[in-house]
Amino acid sequence: MTERKYRFFWGLIGDIALGRPNLGHFTRIEIYRLMQFTFRDVMEQDLGSAKTDQLFYQAGKLAGTEFYQQYFLQIKDFNEFIKSLQSTLKDMGVGILRVEKADVKQGSFILTVSEDLDCSGLPELHYEICKYDEGFIAGLLESFTGCQFKVKEVDCWCTGDRTCRFTAELVR
Protein backbone atom coordinates (compact mmCIF):
# COMPACT_ATOMS: atom_id res chain seq x y z
CA MET A 1 0.00 0.00 0.00
CA THR A 2 1.28 3.45 -0.86
CA GLU A 3 1.75 6.13 1.73
CA ARG A 4 -1.37 8.22 2.29
CA LYS A 5 -0.88 11.97 2.30
CA TYR A 6 -4.34 12.99 3.48
CA ARG A 7 -5.53 10.50 6.10
CA PHE A 8 -8.10 12.52 8.03
CA PHE A 9 -7.31 13.96 11.43
CA TRP A 10 -8.81 17.07 13.04
CA GLY A 11 -5.52 18.94 12.65
CA LEU A 12 -6.36 19.22 8.93
CA ILE A 13 -9.16 21.59 9.92
CA GLY A 14 -6.42 23.91 11.17
CA ASP A 15 -6.44 26.87 13.52
CA ILE A 16 -9.16 29.00 11.94
CA ALA A 17 -8.62 31.95 14.28
CA LEU A 18 -4.92 32.05 13.40
CA GLY A 19 -5.30 31.40 9.68
CA ARG A 20 -8.40 33.53 9.01
CA PRO A 21 -8.30 36.39 11.51
CA ASN A 22 -10.45 38.60 9.27
CA LEU A 23 -12.70 36.11 7.47
CA GLY A 24 -13.28 33.67 10.34
CA HIS A 25 -15.17 30.37 10.14
CA PHE A 26 -17.66 31.11 7.41
CA THR A 27 -17.74 31.21 3.64
CA ARG A 28 -20.53 31.43 1.12
CA ILE A 29 -22.54 28.36 0.09
CA GLU A 30 -21.64 28.95 -3.57
CA ILE A 31 -17.98 28.22 -2.84
CA TYR A 32 -18.76 25.03 -0.94
CA ARG A 33 -21.06 23.85 -3.74
CA LEU A 34 -18.53 24.86 -6.39
CA MET A 35 -15.99 22.59 -4.71
CA GLN A 36 -18.47 19.74 -4.19
CA PHE A 37 -19.92 19.69 -7.68
CA THR A 38 -16.61 20.16 -9.49
CA PHE A 39 -15.22 17.23 -7.46
CA ARG A 40 -18.29 15.21 -8.44
CA ASP A 41 -17.99 16.18 -12.10
CA VAL A 42 -14.31 15.25 -12.37
CA MET A 43 -14.81 12.01 -10.43
CA GLU A 44 -17.86 11.05 -12.48
CA GLN A 45 -16.00 11.61 -15.75
CA ASP A 46 -13.19 9.37 -14.54
CA LEU A 47 -15.02 6.80 -12.40
CA GLY A 48 -18.68 6.89 -13.45
CA SER A 49 -21.78 7.93 -11.52
CA ALA A 50 -22.18 4.81 -9.36
CA LYS A 51 -18.58 4.85 -8.10
CA THR A 52 -18.72 8.60 -7.49
CA ASP A 53 -21.90 8.18 -5.44
CA GLN A 54 -20.25 5.35 -3.50
CA LEU A 55 -17.20 7.50 -2.73
CA PHE A 56 -19.33 10.46 -1.63
CA TYR A 57 -21.29 8.12 0.68
CA GLN A 58 -18.04 6.75 2.12
CA ALA A 59 -16.61 10.25 2.60
CA GLY A 60 -19.83 11.33 4.31
CA LYS A 61 -19.70 8.28 6.56
CA LEU A 62 -16.12 9.07 7.58
CA ALA A 63 -17.14 12.69 8.21
CA GLY A 64 -20.14 11.61 10.31
CA THR A 65 -17.95 9.28 12.36
CA GLU A 66 -15.30 11.94 12.94
CA PHE A 67 -17.93 14.61 13.65
CA TYR A 68 -19.53 12.35 16.26
CA GLN A 69 -16.19 11.68 17.93
CA GLN A 70 -15.31 15.37 17.98
CA TYR A 71 -18.62 16.73 19.30
CA PHE A 72 -20.84 14.01 20.78
CA LEU A 73 -18.66 11.20 22.13
CA GLN A 74 -19.66 11.77 25.76
CA ILE A 75 -23.42 11.72 25.09
CA LYS A 76 -25.10 8.42 25.95
CA ASP A 77 -28.82 9.30 25.84
CA PHE A 78 -30.43 9.21 22.38
CA ASN A 79 -32.71 12.21 22.92
CA GLU A 80 -29.82 14.28 24.25
CA PHE A 81 -27.70 13.21 21.24
CA ILE A 82 -30.40 14.29 18.76
CA LYS A 83 -31.01 17.59 20.56
CA SER A 84 -27.29 18.38 20.58
CA LEU A 85 -26.91 17.28 16.95
CA GLN A 86 -29.83 19.51 15.89
CA SER A 87 -28.33 22.49 17.66
CA THR A 88 -24.82 21.90 16.30
CA LEU A 89 -25.93 21.40 12.69
CA LYS A 90 -28.06 24.54 12.84
CA ASP A 91 -25.34 26.62 14.51
CA MET A 92 -22.80 25.50 11.89
CA GLY A 93 -25.18 26.30 9.04
CA VAL A 94 -25.38 22.69 7.80
CA GLY A 95 -29.15 22.40 7.97
CA ILE A 96 -32.16 22.03 10.21
CA LEU A 97 -32.51 18.44 11.38
CA ARG A 98 -35.87 17.00 12.38
CA VAL A 99 -36.75 13.49 13.46
CA GLU A 100 -40.05 12.39 11.94
CA LYS A 101 -39.88 8.83 13.24
CA ALA A 102 -37.58 7.18 15.74
CA ASP A 103 -37.94 3.55 16.74
CA VAL A 104 -34.71 3.15 18.65
CA LYS A 105 -35.48 -0.46 19.61
CA GLN A 106 -36.02 -1.52 15.99
CA GLY A 107 -33.30 0.78 14.65
CA SER A 108 -35.63 2.55 12.22
CA PHE A 109 -35.60 6.30 11.65
CA ILE A 110 -36.93 8.93 9.29
CA LEU A 111 -34.99 12.18 9.42
CA THR A 112 -35.34 15.41 7.49
CA VAL A 113 -32.79 18.12 6.84
CA SER A 114 -34.22 21.45 5.71
CA GLU A 115 -32.14 24.26 4.26
CA ASP A 116 -29.62 21.54 3.47
CA LEU A 117 -26.08 22.73 2.72
CA ASP A 118 -25.79 20.48 -0.33
CA CYS A 119 -28.96 21.04 -2.29
CA SER A 120 -31.53 23.52 -0.96
CA GLY A 121 -32.27 25.99 -3.72
CA LEU A 122 -30.87 23.87 -6.58
CA PRO A 123 -32.95 23.29 -9.72
CA GLU A 124 -35.05 20.16 -10.07
CA LEU A 125 -32.87 17.40 -11.44
CA HIS A 126 -35.35 14.52 -10.98
CA TYR A 127 -32.95 12.52 -8.82
CA GLU A 128 -31.68 12.70 -5.25
CA ILE A 129 -28.16 14.08 -4.88
CA CYS A 130 -27.36 13.94 -1.17
CA LYS A 131 -25.12 10.85 -1.14
CA TYR A 132 -22.62 12.55 1.15
CA ASP A 133 -25.45 13.32 3.59
CA GLU A 134 -26.58 9.67 3.51
CA GLY A 135 -23.11 8.61 4.57
CA PHE A 136 -22.85 11.40 7.14
CA ILE A 137 -26.07 10.30 8.83
CA ALA A 138 -24.96 6.65 8.71
CA GLY A 139 -21.65 7.57 10.34
CA LEU A 140 -23.42 9.51 13.11
CA LEU A 141 -25.95 6.75 13.86
CA GLU A 142 -23.38 3.98 13.71
CA SER A 143 -21.06 5.88 16.02
CA PHE A 144 -23.81 6.48 18.55
CA THR A 145 -25.33 2.98 18.48
CA GLY A 146 -22.35 0.80 17.58
CA CYS A 147 -24.55 -0.85 14.92
CA GLN A 148 -24.46 -0.62 11.13
CA PHE A 149 -27.16 1.41 9.33
CA LYS A 150 -28.32 1.69 5.74
CA VAL A 151 -29.30 5.30 5.03
CA LYS A 152 -31.16 6.31 1.89
CA GLU A 153 -32.43 9.69 0.76
CA VAL A 154 -36.06 9.32 -0.29
CA ASP A 155 -37.00 12.99 -0.86
CA CYS A 156 -34.71 15.77 -2.04
CA TRP A 157 -34.96 19.41 -3.02
CA CYS A 158 -33.76 18.27 -6.45
CA THR A 159 -36.79 15.98 -6.85
CA GLY A 160 -39.22 18.79 -6.13
CA ASP A 161 -39.45 18.39 -2.36
CA ARG A 162 -38.54 21.28 -0.12
CA THR A 163 -36.73 19.21 2.47
CA CYS A 164 -34.37 16.27 2.25
CA ARG A 165 -35.81 13.14 3.86
CA PHE A 166 -33.74 10.12 4.80
CA THR A 167 -34.64 6.64 5.99
CA ALA A 168 -32.18 4.92 8.27
CA GLU A 169 -32.55 1.21 8.93
CA LEU A 170 -30.48 -1.05 11.12
CA VAL A 171 -28.60 -3.62 9.05
CA ARG A 172 -29.38 -7.06 10.43
C-alpha positions in Angstrom: 0.0 0.0 0.0 1.3 3.4 -0.9 1.8 6.1 1.7 -1.4 8.2 2.3 -0.9 12.0 2.3 -4.3 13.0 3.5 -5.5 10.5 6.1 -8.1 12.5 8.0 -7.3 14.0 11.4 -8.8 17.1 13.0 -5.5 18.9 12.6 -6.4 19.2 8.9 -9.2 21.6 9.9 -6.4 23.9 11.2 -6.4 26.9 13.5 -9.2 29.0 11.9 -8.6 32.0 14.3 -4.9 32.0 13.4 -5.3 31.4 9.7 -8.4 33.5 9.0 -8.3 36.4 11.5 -10.5 38.6 9.3 -12.7 36.1 7.5 -13.3 33.7 10.3 -15.2 30.4 10.1 -17.7 31.1 7.4 -17.7 31.2 3.6 -20.5 31.4 1.1 -22.5 28.4 0.1 -21.6 29.0 -3.6 -18.0 28.2 -2.8 -18.8 25.0 -0.9 -21.1 23.8 -3.7 -18.5 24.9 -6.4 -16.0 22.6 -4.7 -18.5 19.7 -4.2 -19.9 19.7 -7.7 -16.6 20.2 -9.5 -15.2 17.2 -7.5 -18.3 15.2 -8.4 -18.0 16.2 -12.1 -14.3 15.2 -12.4 -14.8 12.0 -10.4 -17.9 11.1 -12.5 -16.0 11.6 -15.7 -13.2 9.4 -14.5 -15.0 6.8 -12.4 -18.7 6.9 -13.4 -21.8 7.9 -11.5 -22.2 4.8 -9.4 -18.6 4.8 -8.1 -18.7 8.6 -7.5 -21.9 8.2 -5.4 -20.2 5.4 -3.5 -17.2 7.5 -2.7 -19.3 10.5 -1.6 -21.3 8.1 0.7 -18.0 6.7 2.1 -16.6 10.2 2.6 -19.8 11.3 4.3 -19.7 8.3 6.6 -16.1 9.1 7.6 -17.1 12.7 8.2 -20.1 11.6 10.3 -17.9 9.3 12.4 -15.3 11.9 12.9 -17.9 14.6 13.7 -19.5 12.3 16.3 -16.2 11.7 17.9 -15.3 15.4 18.0 -18.6 16.7 19.3 -20.8 14.0 20.8 -18.7 11.2 22.1 -19.7 11.8 25.8 -23.4 11.7 25.1 -25.1 8.4 26.0 -28.8 9.3 25.8 -30.4 9.2 22.4 -32.7 12.2 22.9 -29.8 14.3 24.3 -27.7 13.2 21.2 -30.4 14.3 18.8 -31.0 17.6 20.6 -27.3 18.4 20.6 -26.9 17.3 16.9 -29.8 19.5 15.9 -28.3 22.5 17.7 -24.8 21.9 16.3 -25.9 21.4 12.7 -28.1 24.5 12.8 -25.3 26.6 14.5 -22.8 25.5 11.9 -25.2 26.3 9.0 -25.4 22.7 7.8 -29.1 22.4 8.0 -32.2 22.0 10.2 -32.5 18.4 11.4 -35.9 17.0 12.4 -36.7 13.5 13.5 -40.1 12.4 11.9 -39.9 8.8 13.2 -37.6 7.2 15.7 -37.9 3.6 16.7 -34.7 3.2 18.7 -35.5 -0.5 19.6 -36.0 -1.5 16.0 -33.3 0.8 14.6 -35.6 2.6 12.2 -35.6 6.3 11.7 -36.9 8.9 9.3 -35.0 12.2 9.4 -35.3 15.4 7.5 -32.8 18.1 6.8 -34.2 21.5 5.7 -32.1 24.3 4.3 -29.6 21.5 3.5 -26.1 22.7 2.7 -25.8 20.5 -0.3 -29.0 21.0 -2.3 -31.5 23.5 -1.0 -32.3 26.0 -3.7 -30.9 23.9 -6.6 -33.0 23.3 -9.7 -35.1 20.2 -10.1 -32.9 17.4 -11.4 -35.4 14.5 -11.0 -32.9 12.5 -8.8 -31.7 12.7 -5.3 -28.2 14.1 -4.9 -27.4 13.9 -1.2 -25.1 10.8 -1.1 -22.6 12.6 1.2 -25.5 13.3 3.6 -26.6 9.7 3.5 -23.1 8.6 4.6 -22.9 11.4 7.1 -26.1 10.3 8.8 -25.0 6.6 8.7 -21.6 7.6 10.3 -23.4 9.5 13.1 -26.0 6.8 13.9 -23.4 4.0 13.7 -21.1 5.9 16.0 -23.8 6.5 18.6 -25.3 3.0 18.5 -22.4 0.8 17.6 -24.5 -0.8 14.9 -24.5 -0.6 11.1 -27.2 1.4 9.3 -28.3 1.7 5.7 -29.3 5.3 5.0 -31.2 6.3 1.9 -32.4 9.7 0.8 -36.1 9.3 -0.3 -37.0 13.0 -0.9 -34.7 15.8 -2.0 -35.0 19.4 -3.0 -33.8 18.3 -6.5 -36.8 16.0 -6.9 -39.2 18.8 -6.1 -39.4 18.4 -2.4 -38.5 21.3 -0.1 -36.7 19.2 2.5 -34.4 16.3 2.3 -35.8 13.1 3.9 -33.7 10.1 4.8 -34.6 6.6 6.0 -32.2 4.9 8.3 -32.6 1.2 8.9 -30.5 -1.0 11.1 -28.6 -3.6 9.1 -29.4 -7.1 10.4 
